[in-house]
Amino acid sequence: MKILRCLAVFLLAGLTACGPQPADLTEADNGSRVRLGQGEELVITLESNPTTGYSWHVIETNPEVLKQVGEIEYEQSPGSDGLVGAGGTEMIRFEAVAPGEVTLTLGYYRSWEDKPPVETFTVTVVVE
C-alpha cells in the first residue's frame, strides 16, 4: 500500500511539473474558436511550399492579447529529403499574453505580389 501511495504522489508531481500543453491547430481547425489561459501557447501548423514563393503570413491579430513568438518555422515533409520543390509545413507560435478575444488571420501569399492571399486561415482566440 505504501508503494502505491508513493507511486501516486510521484505521478501527480510529474504531471504538474510538465505544465500546460500548447494548443495545436491545423488546417482542419480553420474557422474554429479556441480558449487559452494567460501564458499558454498556441501552435498553428499549415501545409506550405516556399519553393513556389508562397508562405504563410500573419494578417490580423492583436499582439496585446495574442503575440507571435519567434519566426515562422518551415519543415520539409518526411521522406522528401533531396527532392527539389517538395513541400512541407510551416509552424507559427503565439503566446496568450492578456485576457481578451482576438481574431487571428493568416494568409498564404507571395510577399512581393500585390494580390490577395490564395488561402486564409482564421481562428477566434479567447484568452481567459
PEVENCOR-V134393 format. One record per backbone hydrogen bond with DSSP energy under -1.0 kcal/mol. NH is the residue of the N-H (numbers start at 1). CO is the residue of the C=O. If there is no record, write none. Layout:
# PEVENCOR-V134393
nh: [NH:NH]
co: [CO:CO]
This chain:
# PEVENCOR-V134393
nh: [5:6:7:8:9:10:11:12:13:14:15:16:17:23:25:29:30:31:32:34:36:39:40:42:43:44:45:46:48:52:53:55:57:59:60:65:66:67:69:73:75:77:80:83:86:88:89:90:91:92:94:95:96:97:98:100:102:104:105:106:107:108:109:113:115:118:121:123:124:125:126:127:128]
co: [1:2:3:4:5:6:7:8:9:10:11:12:13:41:43:26:27:122:29:124:126:96:37:94:23:92:25:90:88:49:50:109:107:105:105:62:62:95:93:91:89:87:77:80:83:48:75:46:73:44:42:67:40:65:65:127:125:123:60:121:57:119:55:110:113:108:106:104:32:102:34:100:36]
